Amino acid sequence: VHGPAEIAHYLPPHFLESSLRKDVLAGLTATPKSLPPKWFYDDRGSALFERITGLPEYYPTRAEREILERYAEDMAAELPADTLIELGSGSSSKTPLLISALLEQGRLQRYVSVDVSDAALLGAGDHLSETFPHLQLSPVAADFEHQLHVLPRDGQRMVAFLGGTIGNLDPEHRAEFLKDIHELLGSGGGSLLLGTDLVKPANILVPAYDDDAGVTADFNRNVLRVLNRELGADFDVEAFEHVAAWVPENRWIEMRLRATRPMLVTLPGVDLEVNFSDGEELRTEISAKFTRDGIADELEAAGFRIAGQWCDSEDRYAVTLAEA
Ligand code: AVJ
């Protein structure tokens, strides 16, 4: 039986401050303006995202859970592992399905959760150590996009990247990131379990990012609250309107914040003043959608072999297992 796990910290000191400053400077001086989605997730933003996952319009979380409930055993049997590594583990609410299935294969010994948030790592760990007292839990505080090199390079590993988060990367960064994971697994072997939302009609996609209760709008505007707090900025948060648009030529949903009047915003933390014209839009997220063949092609281009692919009963979402 294992005791409470210590978090291994790999984030550079002042990571949040320095990388936030860099992103904000680059994004708000560019045309068009944009911010990376990772800054949504302070405590309030993470709580709003948890609410989003339960909204009637937001199907991806339920679809992925259905897939894992039905097929986790098949996934584990296809490529058993002694180490499960979960990138962006967050609340790890679907992870027990995967852990149970891998334990049944008789090889699983450790679960490595990777997240930038200590709070998320600790919260998820409490629950998992009660449910799986014999599993070694190794929480890692790191920025998985840039710090894959701190992850275990030994053993038969399965890297799980679920939730559709890969959709936040544009095609170039996605290709690079998949190659990085392939390289991590290349020494010693292992697999990648990848969750992706699928292309579907705009009348289903758009409401998933623009719900009636306005939770997603609140989540979107939260990034401005983060900038106000962390950089002493003076965004009038309520003066920005939530926009969710399907961009068919890129096969992604874009979230934007639209200025409802001309504004001058001051950001002392980055020594910056920024003008917004009336109606100007700031892009805050892309969420790419995939086809089953498209994701297989991207994985193969990164060096993987496809070992299996599973969808929910309504073909809204896919989970793909690929061997390095
Ligand atoms: C956590 C990136 C998978 O793109 O669907 C939910 C984030 N944004 N509603 C997604 C999100 C707006 C979510 N990911």
Boltz pocket constraint, residues with backbone or C-beta under 6 A from the ligand:
constraints:
  - pocket:
      binder: B
      contacts: [[A, 52], [A, 60], [A, 162], [A, 163], [A, 164], [A, 165], [A, 167], [A, 168], [A, 208], [A, 209], [A, 216], [A, 285], [A, 286], [A, 287]]
      max_distance: 6.0
